[in-house]
Amino acid sequence: MGICIDVLIVDWDHLMAVPEDQHYAMLHEAGTSVDEEEWDAGPDRPLSAGPQWFWPSPPALGWFGKFDFGDVGCSYKDHFWAGERWEEIRSFAEPGLRSAVDRFADPLFWGGLEYMPDREDAQEASALMSVDEPSAPSDHLLWCRPAAVSSLKRLWDAIGPELGLLRGPFDQHARTDFGRINDFDTFVGLLQGWGDVIGQAELRGWGVVGLRC
């Protein structure tokens, strides 16, 4: 679980115009190019420990953006432990919110939760579009097309305002004496980071990719 992830939102038409066997190299070069810009900004520029966006500087073509989760979220360890905490509290969450969180997070970073095939509320499930996203290519951790982003945005719009309802279940039932993601604000912050990614991608009609770094 020591894998780290670089998350980019990308103009899908621009990406698909490149041969498939060049996708990873193109995306990796894009991600490292904004890293270099941040490095070149100079030692006097403070580096934020919180979430932030990096965008290519002109005259570079603005076809992508890179999201940095900050102290929590760049490692899959964080996502693994967020998943563990969710397993511990999800049965105590309100059913509609539980289903929406399941369906929002699973295609992004939890990947194949065993309870996903069981839709607890058919009416609620039809109101929030399901996401049937094919698996990521083998050299990617995430491969989310614009159509799936739109579905995820609808889920996030339902989840975001209700996250505070999870504080009680988290404080009472999460086992925070081991591992990572040991407080509610960190747990919610990781979800909010993904909400920001999906929101920025949906605003532009773009997709989302995750690269091993």
N, C-alpha and C positions, 0 to 999 in steps of 0.2 A: 504493500500500500504506500510505498514511498514515491510514487509517480507524481510529478508536478504537471500542471496543465496551463497552457496559454490559451485564453479565450479571445477569439476575434469575431466581430460581426463583419460581413462581407457582402459586397454587391454580387449577387449570384450570377447575373448575366456576364459580368466581367470575369468571374472565376471560370464559368463554363466555356468561355471563349478560348480557354487554354487547354491543351491536351491533358487528359486525365492523369497520365503518368508524371505530369509536371505540377500538379496541384499542391502537393505537400511542400516541395521546394519553394514554390511561389509564396505560399502562406507563411512558411518559416522565415523566408527572407523579409516579408512584410513585418512580421512580429519583431524580429531582431532589429529592423531599421528604426522603429520608434524607441526601442530600448537604447540604441546608440544615441538618438537625439536627446534622450533624458540624461544620459551620461555626459554628453557634450555640453549640457546646460551649465556646467561649472560647479565647483565644490560649495559655492555660497548659496546655491539654491536648495532649500530644505526638501528632503524626500519624505513624502507623506507615508505614514504607516497604514492609512485608511484606503478604502477603495478609490480608484481614479481611472480616468480614461486617457489613452494616448492616441493621437491622430497624426497622420503624416503631414508634414509641413510643406507648403507650396515651394517649388512647383511640382512636387510629387502629386500623382493622381489620387484623389480622395475616394478610393474604392473600399477602404476598410477602416476599422477602429479596433483598438486593443483594450480590453478591460483587465485591470489589475485589482484583484480582490483585496490586496493589502496584506495585513498580518495573518488573516484567516481566509482560506479558500484557494490559495494557489497550489496547495498540495491535495492530492486525493485522500490523504490521511484525514484531512478536515471533513471531506465529503463522506468518508466512511463513518466517522464518528457522528456526524450529523444524522446519518441514516440510522445508526444505533440508537441515538436519542429519540428519533421519530418512532422507531419500533417500540420503544418503552412507553411512549405517551399517546400514540395514535388512537388506541382503543378508548381513551378518555376524552378525545376531541369530539366536537359536534359533528354528526355524520356528514353533512354537506361539506364542511370545511375539511374534514378528514379525506374525503374522496378527491376534492380539488387539489389538496397538497400532494396526495399520492400521484395524481395524474400529471401535475406540473413538474414535480421533481424527478419522476422516474425516467423519462426519456433524456433528461439533461445530465443527471449524474448518479442516480441510484441504480439504474439499469436492471430491469427484470425483477421487481419486487414480487414475491410469491403470491401476494393477495391481489395483484392488479387485475387478473381476469374476472374477479368477483365485483361486479358493479352493484353497490348496496342499494342504489336508488335509481331506477331506470329513467324516471322523469328528470331528475337532476343531471344524470349522465347525458341525456339528449340535449339539455339546455346548454351544457358546456361541451364544446366540440371535443371529441376524442382525438388523440394524437397517435397516428400509426406511422411512425417514422422508421424507415429501414435502418439497419445497423450501420454504424460508421465504418468507413473503409478501414482496413487493418492498421494503417499507419496513422489513424486519427482516433481521438478519444470521443469526439462528438461531431456529428454531421447533420445539421438541422436546416432543412430547406425553408424558404420563405413561407410556404403554405403551412408548415408545421409551426413556424414562429407565430403566425396569426392565431392559431388555435391556442398556443401557450399564452399569448397575451390575454386572451379572453379568460383563461384560467387564472392568470395573475391578477387581473382586475377584480376577480371574486375573492382571491386570497388576501391580497395586500392589506385592505382595510380591516381584516378580521384576525390578523396574526396575534394581536393582543389577547385574544381569547385562549391562546395556547399557553399563556404564562402560568395559569393555575395548574394545569396538567403537568407542565414541565417542572415547576417547583416541587410538586408533590410526588412525581413518579419517575423522573429522569434520574439515572444512576450517575451522578456527577463526581463520584469519588475515584474515577479512573479514566484513562484515555484523554481525549480532547473534546472540545465543544462542551465545556462544563458549566456554562451559564446561559440563561435564556437569551440575553441580548446578543451574544455571539451566534447562537443558533439562528435567531431571526435575521441577524445581519447577513449571514451566508445566503439565506433565501432572498433577502432584499437585493443582494448583489446580482443574483440571477434574474430577479425581476427587472433590474435596471438594464441588464444585457438584452433581455427579450424586448423591453420597451423601446430601447434605442434601435434595435434591429427592425422591429415592426414599423416604427415611424418612417423608416427609409425603404421598406419593402425588401430588406436584406435577409440573408441567412446567418447562421451561427456555426462556427467550427471550434473544436478544441484540439490542440496539438500537444503531444508529449514534449516536454521541454527538459 
